[in-house]
Structures are given as structure tokens and as C-alpha cells.
């Protein structure tokens, strides 16, 4: 995972292949994403969105979310505070 850190944020490139499922999960971090390429169904809380390149979203901390990749996809994700488990 390619990424960069600020004092209070972590920006990372995230990739999944077509057919991959990012399981429903939560974390305390606020997560702001932008879809660079691909197509996904993204569920935030109880609402599912179909995202295409250029779409962006924000997931508040502790809100359940998941994604299903309909094509290979790339997002740029920003987490606040820094996700320690994503540090090199």
C-alpha cells in the first residue's frame, strides 16, 4: 500500500480486483475517499451507493461500511487520525 503521513492524517492508495469484497467493518478513523478507477458498490451504514471514477465520499468513524468491486478499482483514502496499522 502506497501512502503518506501527516501529523493527523494518513493518505493511502488502495486497490482491489474485480469481484473482491471488502467485508463490512468499522474503525474509529474518519475516512475520506476518492475513486480513481473502477466501479464499486459501497455501503455506508444502511445506504448503498454505486460509485464510479471521480466520486468521493466520507465515512465517519465507527460507522459500518463495505464494498464490492465490479471492476478492478483504485481509491485514494485519507484517514484521520493516522491508522497506525497502515504505517510502513
SVG drawing of the C-alpha trace seen along z (x, -y; Angstrom):
<svg xmlns="http://www.w3.org/2000/svg" viewBox="-30 -17 38 29">
<polyline fill="none" stroke="black" stroke-width="0.4" points="0.0,0.0 1.5,-3.3 0.9,-6.0 2.0,-9.3 1.6,-10.6 0.8,-14.0 0.6,-14.7 -3.1,-13.9 -3.8,-12.1 -2.8,-9.1 -3.3,-9.2 -3.1,-5.8 -3.7,-4.3 -5.9,-1.2 -6.5,1.4 -8.9,4.3 -9.5,6.7 -12.8,7.3 -15.1,9.5 -13.3,8.7 -15.4,8.0 -14.3,5.6 -16.1,7.1 -18.4,5.0 -16.3,3.3 -15.8,0.3 -12.8,-1.7 -12.6,-4.8 -11.0,-6.8 -12.9,-9.2 -12.2,-8.0 -12.5,-10.3 -12.1,-8.5 -12.0,-9.3 -12.5,-6.6 -9.7,-6.9 -10.7,-4.0 -13.1,-1.1 -16.7,-0.6 -17.9,0.4 -21.0,0.8 -20.2,-1.0 -22.4,-0.6 -22.1,-3.2 -24.4,-2.4 -27.6,-1.1 -27.2,-3.0 -25.6,-1.5 -24.1,-3.8 -22.8,-2.8 -19.5,-4.7 -17.7,-5.5 -14.4,-7.3 -14.5,-10.8 -16.9,-10.0 -15.9,-10.9 -17.3,-10.1 -16.7,-10.5 -17.3,-7.7 -17.5,-8.9 -15.6,-7.0 -17.3,-3.9 -19.8,-3.6 -20.1,-0.2 -19.2,-0.1 -18.2,2.4 -17.6,2.5 -18.0,4.9 -15.7,4.4 -17.4,4.8 -14.2,3.9 -10.5,3.6 -10.5,0.4 -8.2,-2.2 -9.1,-4.7 -7.2,-7.3 -8.1,-7.2 -7.4,-9.7 -7.8,-8.6 -7.9,-10.8 -6.3,-10.2 -3.4,-8.2 -4.1,-4.5 -1.1,-3.0 -1.6,0.4 -1.0,-1.2 2.4,-2.6 5.4,-1.2"/>
</svg>
